[in-house]
């Protein structure tokens, strides 16, 4: 008879990426493909990336996403000049740098201890790259 262990986890992560939402999700999803797996004999736990709604980062002059941004020259602590044409309005931007990473798995032939150890490695991977704001995890065996 098979033994099953179930994991459900939710991680609130600040990526620090001030980029469009689709780019943040794409970067995190791609990077998570390299994360340690939480394994089962039939199928590994699945990992999902969801963007939080709204924004948590605002820029009044988004030089990083402006065609003239690389010509920026600081004139004081809070001012600059660039080679933009007269009357050009600097782009403004609002970004969401936070994502919610969900982990769900019904893992065949695994123990709670093995699953916990693999989750801890997954968590370590996240912490080495991003700011982990908070998380919850539930691991139960049948």
N, C-alpha and C positions, 0 to 999 in steps of 0.2 A: 504494500500500500504506500502511496506517495505521501510525503510530508509537504505542507505548504506554509510559506511565510508571506505575510502581506505587509507592504510598506506604502504609506501615504505621507508625503512631506510637502511643505510649502515654505519657500524661502523668499524673503523680501531683500532684494539686492540693488544697491546703487552702483551702476556701472561707471559713472563719471564721464560718460560719453555724451557730449553736447552735440548731437547729430539728429537728423530727422528720425522719427520713430521707426520707419521701415529699415533704416540702416542699423540702428541699435539692435533691433530684433534679429536681423540677419547676422550681425557680428557675434552676438551672444549664442545664437543657435549653432553657428559654425564652430565656435570655440568649445561648446559643450559636447561636440562629437569627439573631442579629445579627452574629455573628463573620464575618470575611473568609472567603470560600469558597476551597477548593482545587479548581480546576476541571478539567474534561475536556470535550471537544466533545460527548460523548454523555451523560455523567453526572458530577456532582461527587463528590468523596470524601465518604464517609459519616462522621458523627461520633456516637459513642455515649457515654453517661454511665452509669457503674456506681458504686454506693455500695460503699465498703469495708465489710467485716464488722466487727462489734464496735463499740466506742466509743472515742473519744479525748478526750472532754470530759465532766466530771461536775460536777454542781451539787447541793449539799446542800439549798439553799433556792432553788428556781427561781422567783424573783419575776416574771420576765418572762413566765412562763406560768401565773401564779396569778391568780385573780379579785381578790385583795386587793393585788396587786403595786404598783398605782399609789398605794396609801395608805402605802407604806413610808417610814419616817422613821429615818435613821441615828441611833444613840445613842452609837456609838463606831466605831473602824475596823473592827471585826469583828462588831458587833451592831446590831440594828434592832428597831423595833416597827412594827406595822401594825394595821389595823382588822379583822383576822380575828377570828372568834368564839373564845371561850375553848375550848381543847382542839383547835383546828384544827391539823392537821399540814401543814406546808409541803410542797409537792410537791418531790420529788427527781427529777432527770433525768440521763440519760446520752445523749450525742449523738455522732454521727459527723460530723465537719466535712469529712472528706477524701473526694474522689471520684477515680475513675480515668476519664480521658477517652481514648477510643480513636478513632483516625482510620484509615480504610482506603479506598483508592481504586485502581481500575484506570482510568487516565485516558488517553483516546484523544487523539491529536494534541497531546501536551504534551511538553516537554523536561524533563529532570531539573532544569535551572537554573530554569525557570519554576515548576515544582512546589516547589522549595526556597524560592524567593522568596515564594510564596503561603503556604507553611507558616510561614515566618518572620513574616509578617503575622498569621497565626492565633495564633502563639505570643505575639507582642507584645500582642494583644488579651487573651489569658489573663493575662499578667503585669501588665497595667494594672488588672485587677480582683481577682485572687486571688494567693495565694502559690504559686508553682510549685515544688514540692518537688524534682521530678526528671522527666526525660523521656528517651525514646529515639525515634529516627526512622530509618527505612530508606527510601530513595528509589532506585529502580533503573529503568532504561529497558531496553526490548527492542531 
